[in-house]
């Protein structure tokens, strides 16, 4: 879709942020949307530095035969910790020697900076896509490093590796922290309930969990979240986010059909709102 500042025609689209989403917001505003940003979460380094250092020692000394990478963010932060402890170059060399299995194209962009190419790329770039890929590989007798997605334990991925004979060595280089006061999120709820928001676009299940947690915290009622979001068009970037919304009783109005990225989400949302 070409840049066109009349596509959204001034419609108000809420973006509950969980990371830097400037590009996504620009895509919307450049197409004529009134973007209502609600920062919720920020990504911070894990406080469990000793465990990360221990995992890095295992990795740089060749104790991982494979490495499963869930996010480019996690890979960068592991490299950052390794560099701080003077083993950054060792970390890169270890990446070159092990079998790399990555979730989607983003980790590959980091790897290309060091002229490293992943051996396998999960498509679609979802947890389910990664599990499907793992089920096609062999891990018998292998130590498999697993870079976790924030605080998510990735139990499905661990089970898939174990069933194929591998031993999982997990590491969580970052976590999520509350980025704003609850009042800002409650204000977003009120804007939606008051009919001032045309659509809300979710790009991470962490965002959904934050809204659901807030609803429970203030005892707003079991159906408050679903009733609130029913008053606007709800867009999900992909099936993982959609399932989290559905688990909270929320109806999904828009989701890209195949490619679960920002641009297809913007295009799908524009098509839906223009039909309305």
C-alpha positions in Angstrom: 0.0 0.0 0.0 1.3 3.4 -1.0 1.7 6.2 1.5 -1.6 8.1 1.6 -2.5 10.4 4.4 -6.2 10.0 3.6 -6.5 6.3 4.0 -7.6 6.3 7.7 -9.2 9.7 7.3 -8.6 10.9 10.8 -9.8 7.8 12.6 -8.4 7.4 16.1 -6.3 4.3 16.5 -5.0 3.3 19.9 -1.5 1.7 20.1 -0.8 0.0 23.5 3.0 0.0 23.4 5.2 -2.7 24.9 8.3 -1.7 23.1 9.6 0.9 20.6 6.8 1.1 18.1 7.6 4.4 16.4 7.7 2.9 12.9 4.3 1.3 13.4 2.8 4.6 14.7 4.4 6.4 11.7 2.8 4.0 9.3 -0.6 4.8 10.8 -0.2 8.6 11.0 1.3 8.8 7.5 -1.9 7.2 6.3 -4.1 9.8 8.1 -4.8 8.1 11.4 -4.9 10.0 14.7 -2.6 7.7 16.8 -3.4 7.5 20.5 -0.3 6.1 22.1 -0.5 4.4 25.5 3.0 3.3 26.7 2.5 0.3 29.0 5.7 -1.7 29.2 9.4 -1.2 28.7 12.0 -3.9 28.1 14.8 -4.0 30.7 17.8 -6.2 31.4 17.1 -9.2 33.6 18.2 -8.8 37.2 19.4 -12.4 37.2 22.9 -11.5 35.9 24.7 -14.4 37.5 22.5 -17.0 35.7 23.0 -15.1 32.4 26.8 -15.1 32.9 26.7 -18.8 33.7 24.8 -19.5 30.6 27.2 -17.4 28.5 30.1 -19.3 29.9 28.5 -22.6 28.8 27.8 -21.1 25.4 31.2 -19.6 24.6 32.9 -22.8 25.7 31.0 -24.8 23.2 28.6 -26.5 25.5 25.6 -25.7 23.2 25.2 -27.7 20.1 22.1 -25.7 19.0 20.7 -22.3 19.8 17.0 -21.4 19.5 16.6 -17.6 19.2 13.1 -16.2 19.9 13.8 -12.5 19.5 16.5 -10.2 18.1 16.2 -8.2 21.3 17.3 -11.2 23.3 20.2 -11.9 21.0 21.4 -8.3 21.2 21.2 -8.2 25.0 23.1 -11.5 25.3 25.8 -9.9 23.1 25.7 -6.8 25.3 26.3 -8.8 28.5 29.0 -10.8 26.8 30.7 -7.6 25.7 30.6 -6.1 29.2 32.4 -9.2 30.5 35.0 -9.2 27.7 33.7 -12.3 25.9 31.8 -10.5 23.1 34.1 -11.9 20.4 33.9 -15.4 21.9 30.1 -15.1 21.8 30.1 -14.3 18.1 32.5 -17.1 17.4 30.2 -19.5 19.3 27.3 -18.4 17.2 29.2 -19.3 14.1 29.9 -22.8 15.4 26.4 -23.9 16.6 23.3 -24.7 14.7 21.1 -21.5 14.8 17.3 -21.9 14.8 15.5 -18.5 14.8 11.9 -17.3 15.0 11.3 -15.2 11.9 13.6 -12.8 10.1 14.4 -10.2 12.8 17.2 -12.3 14.6 18.7 -12.8 11.1 19.2 -9.1 10.7 21.3 -9.0 13.9 23.3 -12.0 12.8 24.0 -10.5 9.4 25.9 -7.7 11.1 28.5 -10.4 11.9 28.1 -12.2 8.6 26.3 -15.1 10.2 23.4 -16.9 8.5 20.9 -18.9 10.6 20.5 -22.5 9.6 16.7 -22.6 10.1 14.1 -19.8 10.2 10.6 -20.5 11.6 7.8 -19.4 9.4 5.3 -18.1 10.4 7.3 -16.2 13.0 5.3 -17.5 15.9 5.8 -19.9 18.8 3.7 -22.4 16.8 5.9 -21.9 13.8 8.9 -22.6 15.9 7.5 -25.7 17.4 6.5 -27.0 14.0 10.1 -26.4 12.8 11.6 -28.1 15.8 9.5 -31.2 15.2 11.1 -31.6 11.8 14.7 -31.6 13.3 16.8 -34.0 15.3 18.2 -33.1 18.7 19.2 -36.5 20.0 22.0 -36.0 22.6 22.3 -32.3 21.9 22.5 -29.4 24.4 20.1 -26.8 23.1 20.3 -23.2 24.2 17.0 -21.4 24.3 16.8 -17.6 24.4 13.4 -16.9 26.0 10.9 -14.4 25.0 10.8 -12.0 28.0 9.4 -13.8 31.0 7.6 -16.4 28.9 8.8 -20.0 29.9 8.2 -21.3 26.3 7.0 -24.6 27.7 5.8 -25.8 24.3 9.2 -25.3 22.7 11.0 -27.0 25.6 8.7 -30.0 25.3 9.2 -30.2 21.6 13.0 -30.2 22.0 12.9 -32.8 24.8 10.7 -35.1 22.7 13.3 -34.9 20.0 16.0 -36.0 22.4 17.6 -32.6 23.3 18.4 -31.1 26.6 17.2 -27.5 27.0 19.5 -24.8 28.4 17.3 -21.7 28.8 18.4 -18.1 29.3 16.2 -15.0 29.8 18.3 -11.9 29.0 15.5 -9.4 29.4 12.1 -8.8 31.1 9.2 -6.4 30.9 8.5 -3.7 33.5 5.5 -1.4 33.9 6.2 1.8 32.1 3.3 4.0 33.1 0.9 4.7 35.9 -2.3 2.6 35.9 -4.3 5.8 35.4 -3.1 6.2 31.8 -4.3 2.8 30.9 -7.6 3.3 32.7 -7.9 6.6 30.8 -7.6 4.6 27.5 -10.4 2.3 28.7 -12.6 5.4 29.3 -11.8 6.8 25.8 -12.8 3.6 24.2 -16.0 3.3 26.2 -16.8 6.9 25.4 -16.6 6.2 21.7 -13.5 8.3 21.1 -11.4 5.4 19.7 -12.2 3.8 16.4 -9.7 0.9 16.6 -7.0 -0.6 18.9 -4.1 -2.5 17.4 -2.3 -5.2 19.5 1.2 -6.3 18.5 2.1 -8.4 21.5 0.3 -10.7 23.9 2.1 -8.9 26.7 -0.1 -5.9 26.0 -3.2 -8.0 26.3 -2.0 -9.5 29.6 -1.3 -6.0 31.0 -4.9 -4.8 30.2 -6.4 -8.0 31.7 -4.3 -7.7 34.8 -5.4 -4.1 35.3 -9.0 -5.1 34.9 -8.6 -7.7 37.7 -6.5 -5.4 39.9 -9.3 -2.8 40.0 -12.1 -5.4 40.2 -13.7 -3.9 37.1 -15.6 -7.2 36.4 -14.9 -10.3 34.5 -16.4 -9.0 31.3 -15.1 -5.4 31.6 -12.2 -5.8 29.1 -14.2 -7.7 26.5 -17.2 -5.2 26.8 -14.8 -2.3 26.5 -12.9 -3.5 23.5 -16.2 -4.5 21.8 -16.9 -0.8 21.4 -14.1 -0.4 18.8 -12.4 -2.4 16.1 -9.8 -4.8 17.5 -6.8 -5.7 15.4 -4.2 -8.4 16.2 -0.8 -8.7 14.5 -1.0 -12.5 14.4 -2.5 -15.7 15.9 -0.5 -15.6 19.2 -1.9 -12.2 20.1 -5.3 -13.2 18.8 -5.5 -16.3 21.0 -4.5 -14.2 24.1 -7.4 -11.8 23.2 -9.8 -14.7 22.7 -8.7 -16.2 26.0 -9.9 -12.9 27.6 -13.2 -13.0 25.8 -12.3 -10.3 23.3 -13.6 -10.4 19.7 -10.9 -10.0 17.0 -12.0 -8.0 14.0 -8.8 -7.7 12.0 -5.7 -9.9 11.6 -3.4 -10.3 8.6 -4.0 -13.5 6.6 -0.5 -14.7 6.2 2.4 -12.3 7.1 2.2 -11.3 10.7 4.1 -8.1 10.7 3.4 -4.4 11.1 2.8 -3.4 7.5 0.3 -6.2 6.8 -1.5 -5.3 10.0 -1.8 -1.6 8.9 -3.1 -2.7 5.5 -5.6 -5.1 7.0 -6.8 -2.5 9.4 -7.2 0.1 6.7 -9.2 -2.2 4.6 -11.5 -3.1 7.5 -12.2 0.5 8.5 -12.7 1.7 5.0 -15.3 -1.1 4.4 -17.1 0.2 7.5 
